[in-house]
Amino acid sequence: MADEQFKTSSSMRPLVGIVMGSDSDLPVMKAAAEILKDFEIAFELTVVSAHRTPLRMVDYAKTAKERGLKIIIAGAGGAAHLPGMIAAITTLPVIGVPVKSSNSIDGWDSVLSILQMPNGVPVATVALNAAKNAGILAGQILATANEELSEKIQQYKNELQQTVLDKVEKLAGDGWNNTYDKL
Ligand code: RP5
């Protein structure tokens, strides 16, 4: 049964599905998993290749909603059709991560393959290798219906703000033209 092959070991029902075209994408894509873990959002992670396992991709996308997923993060490199094809099959929001694969033309192949979707089939494309942003965006979408999560993400943004304010203070104190050592 299609559902069975995507079963996760986690006790919590995953809300976010992270898929990638190859395990060679994992060093980039694990940043999405890490930030979701930080926000305590249950997720599943697996390899689904649009070109090498097209039927698995169809099964994954077709069963995603009924399995309880709310958002899919899909990363791929090169002729990166995975996010777009998943978005073609499911009504769940799909966040696409262009992965700069080793034989890519500076990553433009991945970016344009994921970004240039036709009208009616959107993929929310993040920057090249920006899997962390994909995880944060997934969290922000889920947070529209979850106040506790919204507060966690607000806290994260507050910390980001504080790191910049610390830099402002340090720069003002040290001066720009001495041996400024960035924070
Ligand atoms: C894509 O081809 C994958 O997403 C990966 O980025 C790239 C290379 O895959 P491997 O040849 O390393 O498996 O489908």
Backbone and ligand atoms as CSV (ligand in chain L), in Angstrom:
chain,resi,resn,atom,element,x,y,z
A,1,MET,N,N,0.836,-1.196,0.000
A,1,MET,CA,C,0.000,0.000,0.000
A,1,MET,C,C,0.879,1.257,0.000
A,2,ALA,N,N,0.452,2.242,-0.763
A,2,ALA,CA,C,1.265,3.453,-0.926
A,2,ALA,C,C,1.625,4.078,0.416
A,3,ASP,N,N,0.648,4.151,1.336
A,3,ASP,CA,C,0.874,4.804,2.634
A,3,ASP,C,C,1.991,4.142,3.413
A,4,GLU,N,N,2.025,2.808,3.342
A,4,GLU,CA,C,2.955,2.035,4.161
A,4,GLU,C,C,4.410,2.400,3.888
A,5,GLN,N,N,4.736,2.629,2.620
A,5,GLN,CA,C,6.140,2.875,2.286
A,5,GLN,C,C,6.636,4.210,2.818
A,6,PHE,N,N,5.730,5.117,3.200
A,6,PHE,CA,C,6.161,6.420,3.690
A,6,PHE,C,C,5.990,6.546,5.201
A,7,LYS,N,N,5.738,5.429,5.866
A,7,LYS,CA,C,5.587,5.418,7.314
A,7,LYS,C,C,6.865,5.910,7.983
A,8,THR,N,N,6.730,6.698,9.039
A,8,THR,CA,C,7.937,7.182,9.727
A,8,THR,C,C,8.062,6.498,11.081
A,9,SER,N,N,9.269,6.559,11.616
A,9,SER,CA,C,9.501,5.935,12.913
A,9,SER,C,C,9.076,6.870,14.055
A,10,SER,N,N,8.921,8.161,13.728
A,10,SER,CA,C,8.583,9.145,14.759
A,10,SER,C,C,7.220,8.843,15.376
A,11,SER,N,N,7.104,9.092,16.699
A,11,SER,CA,C,5.822,8.840,17.359
A,11,SER,C,C,4.831,9.958,17.046
A,12,MET,N,N,5.371,11.158,16.768
A,12,MET,CA,C,4.487,12.267,16.434
A,12,MET,C,C,4.137,12.231,14.959
A,13,ARG,N,N,2.895,12.535,14.623
A,13,ARG,CA,C,2.482,12.518,13.223
A,13,ARG,C,C,3.150,13.686,12.488
A,14,PRO,N,N,3.914,13.410,11.455
A,14,PRO,CA,C,4.610,14.506,10.784
A,14,PRO,C,C,3.665,15.487,10.106
A,15,LEU,N,N,3.987,16.770,10.236
A,15,LEU,CA,C,3.206,17.822,9.582
A,15,LEU,C,C,3.913,18.319,8.322
A,16,VAL,N,N,5.232,18.138,8.311
A,16,VAL,CA,C,6.025,18.594,7.168
A,16,VAL,C,C,6.739,17.395,6.557
A,17,GLY,N,N,6.671,17.294,5.259
A,17,GLY,CA,C,7.419,16.257,4.549
A,17,GLY,C,C,8.622,16.895,3.879
A,18,ILE,N,N,9.799,16.380,4.184
A,18,ILE,CA,C,11.009,16.857,3.491
A,18,ILE,C,C,11.420,15.759,2.523
A,19,VAL,N,N,11.476,16.095,1.254
A,19,VAL,CA,C,11.919,15.112,0.259
A,19,VAL,C,C,13.044,15.716,-0.572
A,20,MET,N,N,13.902,14.834,-1.059
A,20,MET,CA,C,15.016,15.311,-1.889
A,20,MET,C,C,15.301,14.286,-2.966
A,21,GLY,N,N,15.863,14.780,-4.062
A,21,GLY,CA,C,16.071,13.921,-5.217
A,21,GLY,C,C,17.091,12.827,-5.014
A,22,SER,N,N,18.025,13.056,-4.102
A,22,SER,CA,C,19.115,12.092,-3.889
A,22,SER,C,C,19.674,12.279,-2.484
A,23,ASP,N,N,20.312,11.227,-1.979
A,23,ASP,CA,C,20.958,11.402,-0.670
A,23,ASP,C,C,22.130,12.381,-0.775
A,24,SER,N,N,22.580,12.671,-2.000
A,24,SER,CA,C,23.649,13.669,-2.150
A,24,SER,C,C,23.134,15.076,-1.849
A,25,ASP,N,N,21.805,15.241,-1.764
A,25,ASP,CA,C,21.220,16.539,-1.384
A,25,ASP,C,C,21.146,16.708,0.138
A,26,LEU,N,N,21.361,15.630,0.870
A,26,LEU,CA,C,21.152,15.670,2.324
A,26,LEU,C,C,22.004,16.709,3.066
A,27,PRO,N,N,23.305,16.855,2.716
A,27,PRO,CA,C,24.087,17.860,3.440
A,27,PRO,C,C,23.451,19.253,3.382
A,28,VAL,N,N,22.774,19.558,2.280
A,28,VAL,CA,C,22.069,20.851,2.181
A,28,VAL,C,C,20.711,20.752,2.884
A,29,MET,N,N,19.957,19.716,2.582
A,29,MET,CA,C,18.562,19.626,3.038
A,29,MET,C,C,18.417,19.408,4.533
A,30,LYS,N,N,19.489,18.919,5.183
A,30,LYS,CA,C,19.328,18.655,6.621
A,30,LYS,C,C,19.137,19.937,7.424
A,31,ALA,N,N,19.481,21.091,6.828
A,31,ALA,CA,C,19.240,22.362,7.533
A,31,ALA,C,C,17.742,22.597,7.747
A,32,ALA,N,N,16.921,22.098,6.835
A,32,ALA,CA,C,15.462,22.221,7.015
A,32,ALA,C,C,15.020,21.368,8.200
A,33,ALA,N,N,15.570,20.159,8.261
A,33,ALA,CA,C,15.213,19.250,9.366
A,33,ALA,C,C,15.647,19.841,10.707
A,34,GLU,N,N,16.835,20.427,10.727
A,34,GLU,CA,C,17.367,20.953,11.996
A,34,GLU,C,C,16.508,22.091,12.545
A,35,ILE,N,N,16.089,22.994,11.654
A,35,ILE,CA,C,15.300,24.131,12.166
A,35,ILE,C,C,13.885,23.667,12.565
A,36,LEU,N,N,13.340,22.698,11.839
A,36,LEU,CA,C,12.027,22.166,12.234
A,36,LEU,C,C,12.131,21.496,13.601
A,37,LYS,N,N,13.245,20.804,13.820
A,37,LYS,CA,C,13.482,20.166,15.123
A,37,LYS,C,C,13.552,21.240,16.210
A,38,ASP,N,N,14.272,22.330,15.923
A,38,ASP,CA,C,14.371,23.428,16.896
A,38,ASP,C,C,12.987,23.985,17.251
A,39,PHE,N,N,12.112,24.067,16.255
A,39,PHE,CA,C,10.760,24.594,16.500
A,39,PHE,C,C,9.802,23.506,17.019
A,40,GLU,N,N,10.334,22.307,17.203
A,40,GLU,CA,C,9.537,21.147,17.667
A,40,GLU,C,C,8.353,20.853,16.749
A,41,ILE,N,N,8.632,20.913,15.462
A,41,ILE,CA,C,7.621,20.568,14.453
A,41,ILE,C,C,7.939,19.169,13.937
A,42,ALA,N,N,6.957,18.278,14.000
A,42,ALA,CA,C,7.192,16.898,13.554
A,42,ALA,C,C,7.311,16.858,12.024
A,43,PHE,N,N,8.327,16.149,11.558
A,43,PHE,CA,C,8.543,16.062,10.108
A,43,PHE,C,C,8.989,14.657,9.738
A,44,GLU,N,N,8.888,14.365,8.455
A,44,GLU,CA,C,9.468,13.134,7.923
A,44,GLU,C,C,10.465,13.539,6.841
A,45,LEU,N,N,11.417,12.690,6.572
A,45,LEU,CA,C,12.456,13.032,5.580
A,45,LEU,C,C,12.798,11.778,4.787
A,46,THR,N,N,12.779,11.911,3.462
A,46,THR,CA,C,13.121,10.751,2.646
A,46,THR,C,C,13.620,11.192,1.262
A,47,VAL,N,N,14.110,10.231,0.508
A,47,VAL,CA,C,14.551,10.491,-0.870
A,47,VAL,C,C,13.429,10.075,-1.818
A,48,VAL,N,N,13.080,10.993,-2.699
A,48,VAL,CA,C,12.097,10.719,-3.751
A,48,VAL,C,C,12.658,11.357,-5.023
A,49,SER,N,N,12.937,10.556,-6.010
A,49,SER,CA,C,13.520,11.118,-7.231
A,49,SER,C,C,12.473,11.209,-8.336
A,50,ALA,N,N,12.326,12.415,-8.867
A,50,ALA,CA,C,11.335,12.612,-9.946
A,50,ALA,C,C,11.680,11.787,-11.179
A,51,HIS,N,N,12.966,11.635,-11.424
A,51,HIS,CA,C,13.380,10.963,-12.664
A,51,HIS,C,C,13.687,9.486,-12.478
A,52,ARG,N,N,14.249,9.150,-11.296
A,52,ARG,CA,C,14.662,7.756,-11.096
A,52,ARG,C,C,13.568,6.919,-10.437
A,53,THR,N,N,12.680,7.575,-9.690
A,53,THR,CA,C,11.558,6.843,-9.055
A,53,THR,C,C,10.259,7.642,-9.275
A,54,PRO,N,N,9.875,7.813,-10.537
A,54,PRO,CA,C,8.710,8.674,-10.799
A,54,PRO,C,C,7.422,8.178,-10.136
A,55,LEU,N,N,7.250,6.849,-10.063
A,55,LEU,CA,C,6.002,6.346,-9.478
A,55,LEU,C,C,5.978,6.547,-7.963
A,56,ARG,N,N,7.160,6.437,-7.345
A,56,ARG,CA,C,7.256,6.729,-5.899
A,56,ARG,C,C,6.909,8.201,-5.655
A,57,MET,N,N,7.362,9.074,-6.555
A,57,MET,CA,C,7.043,10.499,-6.418
A,57,MET,C,C,5.530,10.725,-6.498
A,58,VAL,N,N,4.891,10.056,-7.426
A,58,VAL,CA,C,3.438,10.204,-7.574
A,58,VAL,C,C,2.741,9.681,-6.310
A,59,ASP,N,N,3.163,8.518,-5.829
A,59,ASP,CA,C,2.569,7.951,-4.609
A,59,ASP,C,C,2.763,8.895,-3.427
A,60,TYR,N,N,3.965,9.424,-3.305
A,60,TYR,CA,C,4.270,10.320,-2.177
A,60,TYR,C,C,3.336,11.528,-2.212
A,61,ALA,N,N,3.255,12.153,-3.369
A,61,ALA,CA,C,2.447,13.376,-3.484
A,61,ALA,C,C,0.960,13.071,-3.312
A,62,LYS,N,N,0.514,11.938,-3.867
A,62,LYS,CA,C,-0.917,11.598,-3.789
A,62,LYS,C,C,-1.358,11.277,-2.366
A,63,THR,N,N,-0.459,10.694,-1.567
A,63,THR,CA,C,-0.851,10.251,-0.224
A,63,THR,C,C,-0.495,11.266,0.863
A,64,ALA,N,N,0.228,12.321,0.468
A,64,ALA,CA,C,0.760,13.258,1.477
A,64,ALA,C,C,-0.339,13.850,2.356
A,65,LYS,N,N,-1.392,14.320,1.736
A,65,LYS,CA,C,-2.456,14.994,2.497
A,65,LYS,C,C,-3.180,14.018,3.425
A,66,GLU,N,N,-3.524,12.874,2.908
A,66,GLU,CA,C,-4.264,11.904,3.737
A,66,GLU,C,C,-3.397,11.364,4.880
A,67,ARG,N,N,-2.076,11.437,4.712
A,67,ARG,CA,C,-1.181,11.011,5.789
A,67,ARG,C,C,-0.982,12.095,6.833
A,68,GLY,N,N,-1.582,13.261,6.606
A,68,GLY,CA,C,-1.571,14.312,7.629
A,68,GLY,C,C,-0.566,15.428,7.402
A,69,LEU,N,N,0.206,15.328,6.310
A,69,LEU,CA,C,1.165,16.397,6.037
A,69,LEU,C,C,0.418,17.681,5.695
A,70,LYS,N,N,1.010,18.811,6.068
A,70,LYS,CA,C,0.420,20.131,5.756
A,70,LYS,C,C,1.250,20.875,4.718
A,71,ILE,N,N,2.521,20.576,4.688
A,71,ILE,CA,C,3.453,21.292,3.805
A,71,ILE,C,C,4.516,20.301,3.338
A,72,ILE,N,N,4.955,20.464,2.110
A,72,ILE,CA,C,6.070,19.646,1.616
A,72,ILE,C,C,7.235,20.558,1.249
A,73,ILE,N,N,8.399,20.209,1.747
A,73,ILE,CA,C,9.638,20.879,1.347
A,73,ILE,C,C,10.353,19.913,0.411
A,74,ALA,N,N,10.587,20.357,-0.816
A,74,ALA,CA,C,11.217,19.466,-1.792
A,74,ALA,C,C,12.483,20.116,-2.328
A,75,GLY,N,N,13.586,19.384,-2.226
A,75,GLY,CA,C,14.856,19.912,-2.708
A,75,GLY,C,C,15.418,19.025,-3.792
A,76,ALA,N,N,16.007,19.645,-4.794
A,76,ALA,CA,C,16.647,18.861,-5.857
A,76,ALA,C,C,17.646,19.742,-6.589
A,77,GLY,N,N,18.550,19.074,-7.291
A,77,GLY,CA,C,19.553,19.813,-8.052
A,77,GLY,C,C,19.512,19.443,-9.521
A,78,GLY,N,N,20.169,20.237,-10.331
A,78,GLY,CA,C,20.214,19.972,-11.768
A,78,GLY,C,C,18.858,20.212,-12.415
A,79,ALA,N,N,18.395,19.239,-13.179
A,79,ALA,CA,C,17.049,19.322,-13.762
A,79,ALA,C,C,16.065,19.014,-12.638
A,80,ALA,N,N,15.838,20.028,-11.817
A,80,ALA,CA,C,15.185,19.815,-10.514
A,80,ALA,C,C,13.668,19.840,-10.641
A,81,HIS,N,N,13.105,18.755,-11.119
A,81,HIS,CA,C,11.668,18.710,-11.381
A,81,HIS,C,C,10.838,18.261,-10.187
A,82,LEU,N,N,11.511,17.785,-9.136
A,82,LEU,CA,C,10.758,17.196,-8.016
A,82,LEU,C,C,9.747,18.156,-7.371
A,83,PRO,N,N,10.160,19.387,-6.971
A,83,PRO,CA,C,9.180,20.259,-6.322
A,83,PRO,C,C,7.985,20.571,-7.231
A,84,GLY,N,N,8.267,20.887,-8.476
A,84,GLY,CA,C,7.197,21.244,-9.404
A,84,GLY,C,C,6.250,20.095,-9.687
A,85,MET,N,N,6.792,18.898,-9.816
A,85,MET,CA,C,5.924,17.758,-10.096
A,85,MET,C,C,5.090,17.386,-8.874
A,86,ILE,N,N,5.668,17.532,-7.692
A,86,ILE,CA,C,4.872,17.271,-6.485
A,86,ILE,C,C,3.744,18.307,-6.396
A,87,ALA,N,N,4.090,19.576,-6.696
A,87,ALA,CA,C,3.064,20.627,-6.667
A,87,ALA,C,C,1.980,20.388,-7.715
A,88,ALA,N,N,2.327,19.689,-8.773
A,88,ALA,CA,C,1.344,19.386,-9.814
A,88,ALA,C,C,0.334,18.340,-9.350
A,89,ILE,N,N,0.715,17.554,-8.337
A,89,ILE,CA,C,-0.113,16.416,-7.927
A,89,ILE,C,C,-0.925,16.714,-6.668
A,90,THR,N,N,-0.337,17.482,-5.736
A,90,THR,CA,C,-1.018,17.725,-4.458
A,90,THR,C,C,-1.463,19.184,-4.333
A,91,THR,N,N,-2.469,19.411,-3.499
A,91,THR,CA,C,-2.880,20.803,-3.217
A,91,THR,C,C,-2.151,21.354,-1.995
A,92,LEU,N,N,-1.320,20.544,-1.347
A,92,LEU,CA,C,-0.526,21.056,-0.227
A,92,LEU,C,C,0.469,22.092,-0.746
A,93,PRO,N,N,0.787,23.102,0.069
A,93,PRO,CA,C,1.822,24.040,-0.359
A,93,PRO,C,C,3.173,23.348,-0.464
A,94,VAL,N,N,3.893,23.670,-1.521
A,94,VAL,CA,C,5.218,23.075,-1.737
A,94,VAL,C,C,6.275,24.178,-1.706
A,95,ILE,N,N,7.275,23.964,-0.882
A,95,ILE,CA,C,8.411,24.887,-0.820
A,95,ILE,C,C,9.578,24.202,-1.528
A,96,GLY,N,N,10.130,24.869,-2.522
A,96,GLY,CA,C,11.199,24.266,-3.313
A,96,GLY,C,C,12.565,24.785,-2.909
A,97,VAL,N,N,13.504,23.875,-2.762
A,97,VAL,CA,C,14.884,24.255,-2.431
A,97,VAL,C,C,15.790,23.869,-3.604
A,98,PRO,N,N,16.298,24.860,-4.329
A,98,PRO,CA,C,17.249,24.535,-5.388
A,98,PRO,C,C,18.592,24.145,-4.765
A,99,VAL,N,N,19.048,22.944,-5.077
A,99,VAL,CA,C,20.314,22.462,-4.513
A,99,VAL,C,C,21.406,22.613,-5.577
A,100,LYS,N,N,22.521,23.161,-5.150
A,100,LYS,CA,C,23.642,23.301,-6.094
A,100,LYS,C,C,24.380,21.971,-6.155
A,101,SER,N,N,24.078,21.151,-7.120
A,101,SER,CA,C,24.715,19.833,-7.194
A,101,SER,C,C,26.084,19.958,-7.846
A,102,SER,N,N,26.890,18.925,-7.693
A,102,SER,CA,C,28.306,19.025,-8.067
A,102,SER,C,C,28.527,19.331,-9.549
A,103,ASN,N,N,27.663,18.821,-10.409
A,103,ASN,CA,C,27.880,19.065,-11.845
A,103,ASN,C,C,26.975,20.169,-12.391
A,104,SER,N,N,26.517,21.058,-11.457
A,104,SER,CA,C,25.566,22.068,-11.899
A,104,SER,C,C,26.275,23.280,-12.485
A,105,ILE,N,N,25.542,24.051,-13.276
A,105,ILE,CA,C,26.102,25.271,-13.867
A,105,ILE,C,C,25.855,26.420,-12.897
A,106,ASP,N,N,26.656,26.430,-11.831
A,106,ASP,CA,C,26.558,27.441,-10.767
A,106,ASP,C,C,25.217,27.416,-10.032
A,107,GLY,N,N,24.439,26.372,-10.197
A,107,GLY,CA,C,23.155,26.266,-9.500
A,107,GLY,C,C,21.995,26.901,-10.245
A,108,TRP,N,N,22.284,27.583,-11.348
A,108,TRP,CA,C,21.191,28.225,-12.094
A,108,TRP,C,C,20.215,27.197,-12.659
A,109,ASP,N,N,20.743,26.040,-13.013
A,109,ASP,CA,C,19.878,24.969,-13.525
A,109,ASP,C,C,18.809,24.615,-12.485
A,110,SER,N,N,19.250,24.431,-11.224
A,110,SER,CA,C,18.308,24.074,-10.154
A,110,SER,C,C,17.341,25.227,-9.875
A,111,VAL,N,N,17.888,26.447,-9.791
A,111,VAL,CA,C,17.043,27.609,-9.461
A,111,VAL,C,C,15.938,27.764,-10.496
A,112,LEU,N,N,16.324,27.785,-11.760
A,112,LEU,CA,C,15.321,28.048,-12.793
A,112,LEU,C,C,14.341,26.887,-12.946
A,113,SER,N,N,14.814,25.667,-12.761
A,113,SER,CA,C,13.904,24.512,-12.856
A,113,SER,C,C,12.806,24.588,-11.802
A,114,ILE,N,N,13.161,25.114,-10.625
A,114,ILE,CA,C,12.176,25.148,-9.531
A,114,ILE,C,C,11.358,26.442,-9.557
A,115,LEU,N,N,12.013,27.533,-9.941
A,115,LEU,CA,C,11.373,28.853,-9.888
A,115,LEU,C,C,10.333,29.079,-10.980
A,116,GLN,N,N,10.638,28.642,-12.187
A,116,GLN,CA,C,9.840,29.059,-13.344
A,116,GLN,C,C,8.628,28.161,-13.588
A,117,MET,N,N,7.769,28.098,-12.576
A,117,MET,CA,C,6.576,27.252,-12.695
A,117,MET,C,C,5.492,27.941,-13.521
A,118,PRO,N,N,4.671,27.165,-14.204
A,118,PRO,CA,C,3.593,27.772,-14.984
A,118,PRO,C,C,2.463,28.290,-14.089
A,119,ASN,N,N,1.657,29.221,-14.616
A,119,ASN,CA,C,0.502,29.730,-13.885
A,119,ASN,C,C,-0.372,28.587,-13.398
A,120,GLY,N,N,-0.796,28.696,-12.155
A,120,GLY,CA,C,-1.712,27.696,-11.594
A,120,GLY,C,C,-1.027,26.655,-10.748
A,121,VAL,N,N,0.282,26.538,-10.862
A,121,VAL,CA,C,1.003,25.504,-10.106
A,121,VAL,C,C,2.216,26.135,-9.406
A,122,PRO,N,N,1.950,26.878,-8.310
A,122,PRO,CA,C,3.074,27.565,-7.660
A,122,PRO,C,C,3.952,26.663,-6.815
A,123,VAL,N,N,5.226,27.013,-6.791
A,123,VAL,CA,C,6.177,26.448,-5.829
A,123,VAL,C,C,6.847,27.648,-5.162
A,124,ALA,N,N,6.833,27.684,-3.838
A,124,ALA,CA,C,7.483,28.777,-3.113
A,124,ALA,C,C,8.980,28.485,-3.088
A,125,THR,N,N,9.702,29.139,-3.979
A,125,THR,CA,C,11.124,28.814,-4.154
A,125,THR,C,C,11.999,29.676,-3.254
A,126,VAL,N,N,12.840,29.035,-2.471
A,126,VAL,CA,C,13.793,29.772,-1.638
A,126,VAL,C,C,15.117,29.877,-2.393
A,127,ALA,N,N,16.076,30.562,-1.791
A,127,ALA,CA,C,17.361,30.786,-2.456
A,127,ALA,C,C,18.144,29.471,-2.603
A,128,LEU,N,N,19.171,29.534,-3.415
A,128,LEU,CA,C,20.025,28.368,-3.660
A,128,LEU,C,C,20.560,27.813,-2.333
A,129,ASN,N,N,20.319,26.533,-2.116
A,129,ASN,CA,C,20.773,25.826,-0.902
A,129,ASN,C,C,20.127,26.325,0.391
A,130,ALA,N,N,19.066,27.123,0.280
A,130,ALA,CA,C,18.488,27.762,1.478
A,130,ALA,C,C,17.444,26.869,2.169
A,131,ALA,N,N,17.860,25.674,2.509
A,131,ALA,CA,C,16.935,24.729,3.150
A,131,ALA,C,C,16.481,25.225,4.527
A,132,LYS,N,N,17.340,25.971,5.203
A,132,LYS,CA,C,16.946,26.501,6.512
A,132,LYS,C,C,15.752,27.443,6.351
A,133,ASN,N,N,15.830,28.315,5.352
A,133,ASN,CA,C,14.699,29.217,5.103
A,133,ASN,C,C,13.437,28.442,4.747
A,134,ALA,N,N,13.597,27.340,4.038
A,134,ALA,CA,C,12.423,26.519,3.707
A,134,ALA,C,C,11.774,26.002,4.990
A,135,GLY,N,N,12.601,25.597,5.945
A,135,GLY,CA,C,12.068,25.107,7.225
A,135,GLY,C,C,11.386,26.218,8.000
A,136,ILE,N,N,11.998,27.405,7.978
A,136,ILE,CA,C,11.391,28.541,8.697
A,136,ILE,C,C,10.061,28.920,8.050
A,137,LEU,N,N,10.045,28.951,6.728
A,137,LEU,CA,C,8.795,29.292,6.024
A,137,LEU,C,C,7.703,28.261,6.325
A,138,ALA,N,N,8.068,27.009,6.355
A,138,ALA,CA,C,7.089,25.965,6.705
A,138,ALA,C,C,6.549,26.229,8.109
A,139,GLY,N,N,7.449,26.587,9.021
A,139,GLY,CA,C,7.033,26.897,10.391
A,139,GLY,C,C,6.100,28.093,10.424
A,140,GLN,N,N,6.408,29.109,9.644
A,140,GLN,CA,C,5.564,30.313,9.630
A,140,GLN,C,C,4.169,30.008,9.070
A,141,ILE,N,N,4.112,29.152,8.069
A,141,ILE,CA,C,2.795,28.780,7.511
A,141,ILE,C,C,1.983,28.032,8.580
A,142,LEU,N,N,2.623,27.079,9.238
A,142,LEU,CA,C,1.923,26.314,10.285
A,142,LEU,C,C,1.531,27.227,11.446
A,143,ALA,N,N,2.349,28.240,11.707
A,143,ALA,CA,C,2.107,29.134,12.844
A,143,ALA,C,C,0.872,30.010,12.647
A,144,THR,N,N,0.379,30.123,11.419
A,144,THR,CA,C,-0.844,30.913,11.212
A,144,THR,C,C,-2.025,30.286,11.958
A,145,ALA,N,N,-1.921,29.006,12.270
A,145,ALA,CA,C,-3.001,28.331,13.003
A,145,ALA,C,C,-2.501,27.749,14.320
A,146,ASN,N,N,-1.385,28.279,14.830
A,146,ASN,CA,C,-0.813,27.701,16.053
A,146,ASN,C,C,-0.069,28.804,16.819
A,147,GLU,N,N,-0.729,29.343,17.826
A,147,GLU,CA,C,-0.181,30.503,18.545
A,147,GLU,C,C,1.126,30.164,19.260
A,148,GLU,N,N,1.195,28.959,19.812
A,148,GLU,CA,C,2.415,28.567,20.534
A,148,GLU,C,C,3.620,28.559,19.586
A,149,LEU,N,N,3.402,28.005,18.413
A,149,LEU,CA,C,4.471,27.972,17.406
A,149,LEU,C,C,4.809,29.383,16.944
A,150,SER,N,N,3.780,30.195,16.790
A,150,SER,CA,C,3.992,31.581,16.377
A,150,SER,C,C,4.906,32.298,17.370
A,151,GLU,N,N,4.695,32.042,18.658
A,151,GLU,CA,C,5.542,32.680,19.672
A,151,GLU,C,C,6.986,32.185,19.575
A,152,LYS,N,N,7.161,30.902,19.305
A,152,LYS,CA,C,8.518,30.353,19.162
A,152,LYS,C,C,9.240,31.020,17.991
A,153,ILE,N,N,8.523,31.201,16.910
A,153,ILE,CA,C,9.151,31.803,15.729
A,153,ILE,C,C,9.438,33.284,15.989
A,154,GLN,N,N,8.525,33.934,16.709
A,154,GLN,CA,C,8.777,35.333,17.077
A,154,GLN,C,C,10.049,35.443,17.918
A,155,GLN,N,N,10.212,34.506,18.827
A,155,GLN,CA,C,11.409,34.479,19.673
A,155,GLN,C,C,12.674,34.322,18.808
A,156,TYR,N,N,12.573,33.446,17.819
A,156,TYR,CA,C,13.693,33.240,16.883
A,156,TYR,C,C,14.033,34.552,16.164
A,157,LYS,N,N,12.999,35.255,15.711
A,157,LYS,CA,C,13.211,36.537,15.006
A,157,LYS,C,C,13.803,37.577,15.955
A,158,ASN,N,N,13.372,37.555,17.212
A,158,ASN,CA,C,13.925,38.490,18.195
A,158,ASN,C,C,15.420,38.252,18.376
A,159,GLU,N,N,15.784,36.964,18.402
A,159,GLU,CA,C,17.211,36.630,18.555
A,159,GLU,C,C,18.011,37.110,17.341
A,160,LEU,N,N,17.431,36.961,16.151
A,160,LEU,CA,C,18.097,37.455,14.932
A,160,LEU,C,C,18.337,38.954,15.049
A,161,GLN,N,N,17.291,39.639,15.518
A,161,GLN,CA,C,17.392,41.090,15.660
A,161,GLN,C,C,18.502,41.454,16.638
A,162,GLN,N,N,18.561,40.710,17.743
A,162,GLN,CA,C,19.554,41.011,18.770
A,162,GLN,C,C,20.978,40.826,18.227
A,163,THR,N,N,21.180,39.818,17.383
A,163,THR,CA,C,22.538,39.616,16.844
A,163,THR,C,C,22.969,40.825,16.002
A,164,VAL,N,N,22.014,41.425,15.299
A,164,VAL,CA,C,22.358,42.614,14.508
A,164,VAL,C,C,22.651,43.790,15.440
A,165,LEU,N,N,21.831,43.955,16.482
A,165,LEU,CA,C,22.040,45.074,17.416
A,165,LEU,C,C,23.388,44.940,18.130
A,166,ASP,N,N,23.795,43.702,18.414
A,166,ASP,CA,C,25.109,43.477,19.030
A,166,ASP,C,C,26.224,43.941,18.085
A,167,LYS,N,N,26.018,43.685,16.802
A,167,LYS,CA,C,27.022,44.105,15.796
A,167,LYS,C,C,27.073,45.628,15.710
A,168,VAL,N,N,25.903,46.253,15.770
A,168,VAL,CA,C,25.828,47.724,15.714
A,168,VAL,C,C,26.648,48.305,16.859
A,169,GLU,N,N,26.446,47.744,18.041
A,169,GLU,CA,C,27.134,48.240,19.233
A,169,GLU,C,C,28.649,48.018,19.122
A,170,LYS,N,N,29.011,46.828,18.667
A,170,LYS,CA,C,30.439,46.514,18.552
A,170,LYS,C,C,31.124,47.418,17.536
A,171,LEU,N,N,30.464,47.642,16.411
A,171,LEU,CA,C,31.032,48.486,15.362
A,171,LEU,C,C,31.188,49.925,15.858
A,172,ALA,N,N,30.179,50.383,16.608
A,172,ALA,CA,C,30.240,51.752,17.143
A,172,ALA,C,C,31.398,51.869,18.135
A,173,GLY,N,N,31.608,50.816,18.922
A,173,GLY,CA,C,32.661,50.844,19.932
A,173,GLY,C,C,34.054,50.691,19.323
A,174,ASP,N,N,34.220,49.729,18.424
A,174,ASP,CA,C,35.551,49.413,17.870
A,174,ASP,C,C,35.983,50.394,16.782
A,175,GLY,N,N,34.993,50.943,16.050
A,175,GLY,CA,C,35.329,51.788,14.896
A,175,GLY,C,C,35.545,50.917,13.667
A,176,TRP,N,N,35.169,51.442,12.531
A,176,TRP,CA,C,35.219,50.628,11.305
A,176,TRP,C,C,36.623,50.449,10.754
A,177,ASN,N,N,37.542,51.401,11.054
A,177,ASN,CA,C,38.824,51.352,10.347
A,177,ASN,C,C,39.980,50.851,11.203
A,178,ASN,N,N,39.650,50.292,12.358
A,178,ASN,CA,C,40.716,49.660,13.137
A,178,ASN,C,C,40.790,48.202,12.713
A,179,THR,N,N,41.144,47.349,13.607
A,179,THR,CA,C,41.155,45.930,13.224
A,179,THR,C,C,39.813,45.325,13.633
A,180,TYR,N,N,38.783,45.791,12.943
A,180,TYR,CA,C,37.426,45.315,13.287
A,180,TYR,C,C,37.311,43.820,13.012
A,181,ASP,N,N,36.949,43.109,14.058
A,181,ASP,CA,C,36.816,41.660,13.968
A,181,ASP,C,C,35.317,41.348,14.039
A,182,LYS,N,N,34.738,40.867,12.970
A,182,LYS,CA,C,33.277,40.747,12.965
A,182,LYS,C,C,32.767,39.724,13.972
A,183,LEU,N,N,31.614,40.029,14.513
A,183,LEU,CA,C,30.994,39.139,15.510
A,183,LEU,C,C,30.546,37.863,14.851
L,1,RP5,C1,C,19.149,15.357,-8.698
L,1,RP5,O1,O,20.386,15.106,-9.248
L,1,RP5,C2,C,19.341,15.263,-7.222
L,1,RP5,O2,O,18.424,16.087,-6.570
L,1,RP5,C3,C,20.757,15.693,-6.995
L,1,RP5,O3,O,20.829,17.061,-6.635
L,1,RP5,C4,C,21.390,15.499,-8.359
L,1,RP5,C5,C,22.507,14.483,-8.354
L,1,RP5,O4,O,22.041,13.266,-7.847
L,1,RP5,P1,P,23.055,12.053,-7.608
L,1,RP5,O5,O,23.628,11.707,-8.948
L,1,RP5,O6,O,24.103,12.555,-6.651
L,1,RP5,O7,O,22.231,10.940,-7.005
L,1,RP5,O8,O,18.178,14.464,-9.118
